[in-house]
Amino acid sequence: MRVLYIFVWIYTMLSFDMNQIQTFLLIAGIAVSSFSASAQTQGQSAAYHQMIDGRAWKIVHKLNLPDTNAARKVSTLVARHYEDLNQIYTRRDSAKLSPALADSAVNQLHQPFLNQLSTYLNPGQVEQIKDGLTYGVLPITYAAYQDMLPQLTDPQKKQIMIWLTEAREKAMDAESSEKKHGWFKKYKGRINNYLSAAGIDMKKEGEAWQERIKARAPKT
């Protein structure tokens, strides 16, 4: 049967003139290329969704929620937030959306996402989700400032936390690890300027802190 199909195909091709044959081959090539591109896109989409689903579950799993159904719903919310942000940034990068409109769209996602999380989580757990989305930079950085500068006053500690919290709110919606860390870097610069204006020599204190860290390291 396969041989018969081949003969029919050859006969059909011979009944066309050369221009018709070239047109046929061009159309066939386009169809194959389109199918291949579509299959590749679908494969990339599946891989992306698998990646964000895994990333979301890793964040939610650390909460140790007793209600597994709630945990799955929260994980779905986090994964959807990743996807919504990705769609906005993809449209911006393909020039289908202006940077200003992209920023506005991202801002409009922020509070509804937090409201949805609050349906299943208490405020402390929502904070943990935020830290998960930003690699835990806020608590790590806040602890580092207190370790480096034990003389910090309560008002200074409060101001540092305010700025780090603001940085985290920006960073959790950023498009990449680099951009997330960039927000914290920006706010750490503001914090350092604030502390320098209060009379703290940040360079000297930083060097002394590094020496203390070395001294605390276990001897080998």
N, C-alpha and C positions, 0 to 999 in steps of 0.2 A: 504493500500500500504506500509506503514511504517513497519507493522508487517511482510509483505512478505520479505522486505529487510533484516530484522533481521534474519529471518529463512534462507535466502540465505547466509547471512554472517556466521551463525553458521555452516551450511552445508559445506561451503568452508573451514572454520577453521578445521572442523573434518576430512576433506580429506587430511590435511597436517599432517606430523609427528611433534613431539614436537620441534625439531630443527628448522623446517620451521616456526612454529608458533612464536618461540622466535625471529627469524630473522625478521619476519614480524612486530612484536610488536616493535622491536628495531628501524627499519626503520621508522615506523609510529611515534614513539616517537621523533626521530631526526627531522622528517619533521615538527611536531607540534612545537618543540622547536625552529627550525629555523624560522618558521613563526612568532612565538611569539617574538623572538629577533628582527626580521626585523620590526615588527609592533612597538616595543618599540623604536627602533632606529629612525624610521620615526616620531614617536611622539615626541621624544627628539629634533629632527632636526626642526620640526615645531615650538616647544616651543622656541627653540633658535632663530630662524628667527623672530619670533614674538617679542622676547625680544630686539634684536638688532634693529629691525625696529622702535620700540617704543623709544629706547634710541636715535637713530639717529634723529627722528622727534622732540624729545624734545630739542635737540641741535639746529636744524635748525629753529624751530618755534620761538626761541628767536630773530632771525634776523628780523622778521616781514617783510619778502620779499613781495613786492606788486604783484609780478608775481607768482601765485600759481603753475604754471607748472614748473618754475625754482626751486621753493622751493621743489617740489616733486623729481626733478632730483638730487638736492643737497642732499636731505635726502637719496636717493638711493645710491649715491656715498659714503656717510658716512657709511651706513649700510654695503655696499660691502667691505669697508676698514676694518671694524670690522671682517667680515667673512674671508677675505683674511689673516688677521693676525692670526685669530683663527686656520685656516687650517695649517699655518706654524708652530705655536706653538704645535698643536696637533701632527703633524708628528715628531717634535723634541722630544716631551715627549714619543712617542711610539717607539723611537729609529730608526725611518725611515729616520731621517734627523739629521746630526751632528749639535751641537750648532753653530759651525762656519758657516756652510752653512745656518742655520736658520737665523743667524744675517745678513748674506749677502742678503738673500731673503727679509728680513724685510727692510733693507736699500734700496733695489731696488724698493720697493713699495712706499717709502716716497715721493719723488719728483713728480712722475707721478700723485699721488693722489692730491697733492697741485696744480699741473698744471690743472687737471680736475676741481677742485673747482674754479680756477681762470677763467674758461670759463663762469661761472655764477655769480661770486662774485667779489667785489672789494677787494683790499688788507686789508682794515679794517675788512671786513666781514670774510675773510679767517682767520684773527687773532682771531675773535670771535669763529670760528669753532675749532681752536686749543685750545682755552681756554675751550670750551665745552668738548673737548676730555680729558682734564686734570683737570676738576673740578674747573677751575678758580684759580688755585694755584698761577700762575704768578702775576696777578694784586693784589691779596690778600697779597702775600708775599712782593711785592714791596712797597705797601702802608704801611705795617707793619714796614719795615725797615725805611721808612721816618718818620713814627710816633714815632718810638723808638729813632731814631737818627736825630733830626732836624738840627744838625750841619753838616750833610753830605755835601760834596762839589759836584759840578756838575760832575767832573770827577769820583768821587766815585759812584754817582748815575748812571752814564752811565755804569760803569763797573758792577755794581749790575744787571742792566737790561740786559746787554750782557750775563751774566752767567745764569740768570733766563730764558732768551729766549732759550739759548742752552739746558738747562734742559728740557724745554717744548718740544723742538724738539725731544728729546730722549723719554720723557714720553708719548707723544701722540701715539707712536707705541708700548708701553709696554703692556704686556699681562694681567695685573690685576691692580686693584686699589692700592694694596700694592707696586707693582713694579713701578707704576707711581709716587707715593709719594716718593718712594726710590730714584728716580732720583733727585727730588727736595731737598731731605735731603742731598744727596751727594754734590750738588752744593751750598746749604746753608752753609755746612761746609767749602767749599772753600771761600765763601764770608766772613764768620766770621773770618777765618784766615787772609784774606786780610785786613779786618778792624782792627783786633788786631795788625797786623804788622804796621798799620798806627797810632798806639798809642791809639786806642779806647779800653777801658775796657768793653768788651761785657757782662761780668757777672754783673758788676755794673750798666751798662746802661739798661740791661734787667730787673733787679730788680726795678730800678727807673721807668721804663716804666710800669711795672705791677702796681705799686702804683698809677701812673697817671690814668691808666685805671679804677682802683677801685674808685678813686676820681670822675671820670666822670660818674660813674654808677648812675642811678636815686636812690634817697633815698626812702626806703619803710617804 
